[in-house]
Amino acid sequence: MALCMCQRSARCLLSALRNSLTTTPRQLMKDRPVSSQQFSRPFFIIQNAARKSIFHSSAASTQPVSGGDVSTPHPESNLPTVSQEAIVIPTVEMEPLEEALEDVAPDSPLDVITEEEAAMMVLPPPIPPQSVTLRYYVDHSETLQKLVQLGVDLSKLEKRPHVGTFLLKLDFQKDISKVLFFLKDVGVEDHQLGPFLTKNPFILSQDLDNLHKRVSYLSSKKFSRHAIARMISRAPYLLNFSVERLDNRLGFFQTQLGLSGEKTRELVTRLPRMITGSLEPVKENLKVFELEFGFRRNEIQQIALKVPKMLAGSKKKLTEVFDYVHNTMGIPHNLITNFPQVFNTSLLKLKERHEFLTLLGRAIYDPTQPNYVSLDKLVSKTDQSFCEDVAKTSMQDFEQFLKNM
């Protein structure tokens, strides 16, 4: 019986403690601060009340036993009993902790600080309103930071008028990422994206639909996917040209050189910069080859297909090389046509090797004669190979000749 009363007393205490704790959140809405003593005081009251109840129950359970002077406790007297008196547990009014629950207010720029605090503050350098370099803006611009990560050379772009201002106005996610995905789709490699944007940042201002139309036009002209990727990578401004302008450029080369569609594609695929460059040097060089050098139309076609950059080369260099090869060395047009790479050789190299062969008696450029020396062997070999295979002498002899030349 006493055990049951003890259990009921324990449940009563737990219930009272639970009730006292559950009432506290309702009190948190008041304005007065609460102290630690207010939290601990109810627990002491509950503990003292329980001790008194258990003590009185133990004293009442001790009963005298007949047959001696010694009082023997009742077998159940060691179990506490609960007093029938109601245990009054005072309610605790807990003050709110609004200040503790609220977030710390951020510092205001109007807060007053001491001179010592002001001296310890490290302020970032201000962004200049205008500058001739982009390096002051990189730390503050996510767009510039990601362009640098791609491999874009900002030092080159900042030298071009208005490019820096243009880039600072762009949002990387909104304006740039879509163009990068487009370039990757048409075949531009990841490592080529940085150099591509360095050469042509203005592709970022092009409408994406127009870019797709220009690629579709090249596909309609039977350019392969590989050829389109090569052309775009090597001529970054190609996609800035409208469909009409691209069509006019292709038509120009096909008409001026008298090429078929297949040969025209082969020409512009090998050197796509001809499409984006100026056409005036090309027109002038075609006239020079035909009127001044005396090449026939079919020979010009062969030269252009083998060495496309000859069409946009320096007129002065072309004239000097042709004059020396044809008039001084005596090499006819048909042999020059077979190896037009001679126009890429420096005039000094031609003079050095031709005069050395003349000294040795080996300057024979007629294919019908013994010990014939082709233009290929004359200009494409290294100095060591030229001495051993063509001049049939040592490298020391050639070096000594060059010193006395």
Rosetta blueprint (number, residue, H / E / L):
1 M L
2 A H
3 L H
4 C H
5 M H
6 C H
7 Q H
8 R H
9 S H
10 A H
11 R H
12 C H
13 L H
14 L H
15 S H
16 A H
17 L H
18 R H
19 N H
20 S H
21 L H
22 T H
23 T L
24 T H
25 P H
26 R H
27 Q H
28 L L
29 M L
30 K L
31 D L
32 R L
33 P L
34 V L
35 S L
36 S H
37 Q H
38 Q H
39 F H
40 S H
41 R H
42 P H
43 F H
44 F H
45 I H
46 I H
47 Q H
48 N H
49 A H
50 A H
51 R H
52 K H
53 S H
54 I H
55 F H
56 H H
57 S H
58 S H
59 A H
60 A H
61 S L
62 T L
63 Q L
64 P L
65 V L
66 S L
67 G L
68 G L
69 D L
70 V L
71 S L
72 T L
73 P L
74 H L
75 P L
76 E L
77 S L
78 N L
79 L L
80 P L
81 T L
82 V L
83 S L
84 Q L
85 E L
86 A L
87 I L
88 V L
89 I L
90 P L
91 T L
92 V L
93 E L
94 M L
95 E L
96 P L
97 L L
98 E H
99 E H
100 A H
101 L H
102 E L
103 D L
104 V L
105 A L
106 P L
107 D L
108 S L
109 P L
110 L L
111 D L
112 V L
113 I L
114 T L
115 E H
116 E H
117 E H
118 A H
119 A H
120 M H
121 M L
122 V L
123 L L
124 P L
125 P L
126 P L
127 I L
128 P L
129 P L
130 Q L
131 S L
132 V L
133 T L
134 L L
135 R L
136 Y L
137 Y L
138 V H
139 D H
140 H H
141 S L
142 E H
143 T H
144 L H
145 Q H
146 K H
147 L H
148 V H
149 Q H
150 L H
151 G L
152 V L
153 D L
154 L H
155 S H
156 K H
157 L H
158 E L
159 K L
160 R L
161 P L
162 H L
163 V H
164 G H
165 T H
166 F H
167 L H
168 L H
169 K L
170 L L
171 D L
172 F H
173 Q H
174 K H
175 D H
176 I H
177 S H
178 K H
179 V H
180 L H
181 F H
182 F H
183 L H
184 K H
185 D H
186 V L
187 G L
188 V L
189 E L
190 D H
191 H H
192 Q H
193 L H
194 G H
195 P H
196 F H
197 L H
198 T H
199 K H
200 N L
201 P H
202 F H
203 I H
204 L H
205 S H
206 Q L
207 D L
208 L H
209 D H
210 N H
211 L H
212 H H
213 K H
214 R H
215 V H
216 S H
217 Y H
218 L H
219 S H
220 S H
221 K L
222 K L
223 F L
224 S L
225 R H
226 H H
227 A H
228 I H
229 A H
230 R H
231 M H
232 I H
233 S H
234 R H
235 A L
236 P H
237 Y H
238 L H
239 L H
240 N H
241 F L
242 S L
243 V H
244 E H
245 R H
246 L H
247 D H
248 N H
249 R H
250 L H
251 G H
252 F H
253 F H
254 Q H
255 T H
256 Q H
257 L H
258 G L
259 L L
260 S L
261 G H
262 E H
263 K H
264 T H
265 R H
266 E H
267 L H
268 V H
269 T H
270 R H
271 L L
272 P L
273 R H
274 M H
275 I H
276 T H
277 G L
278 S L
279 L L
280 E H
281 P H
282 V H
283 K H
284 E H
285 N H
286 L H
287 K H
288 V H
289 F H
290 E H
291 L H
292 E H
293 F L
294 G L
295 F L
296 R L
297 R H
298 N H
299 E H
300 I H
301 Q H
302 Q H
303 I H
304 A H
305 L H
306 K H
307 V L
308 P H
309 K H
310 M H
311 L H
312 A H
313 G L
314 S L
315 K H
316 K H
317 K H
318 L H
319 T H
320 E H
321 V H
322 F H
323 D H
324 Y H
325 V H
326 H H
327 N H
328 T H
329 M L
330 G L
331 I L
332 P L
333 H H
334 N H
335 L H
336 I H
337 T H
338 N H
339 F L
340 P H
341 Q H
342 V H
343 F H
344 N H
345 T L
346 S L
347 L H
348 L H
349 K H
350 L H
351 K H
352 E H
353 R H
354 H H
355 E H
356 F H
357 L H
358 T H
359 L H
360 L H
361 G L
362 R L
363 A L
364 I L
365 Y L
366 D L
367 P L
368 T L
369 Q L
370 P L
371 N L
372 Y L
373 V L
374 S L
375 L H
376 D H
377 K H
378 L H
379 V H
380 S H
381 K L
382 T L
383 D H
384 Q H
385 S H
386 F H
387 C H
388 E H
389 D H
390 V H
391 A H
392 K L
393 T L
394 S L
395 M H
396 Q H
397 D H
398 F H
399 E H
400 Q H
401 F H
402 L H
403 K H
404 N H
405 M L
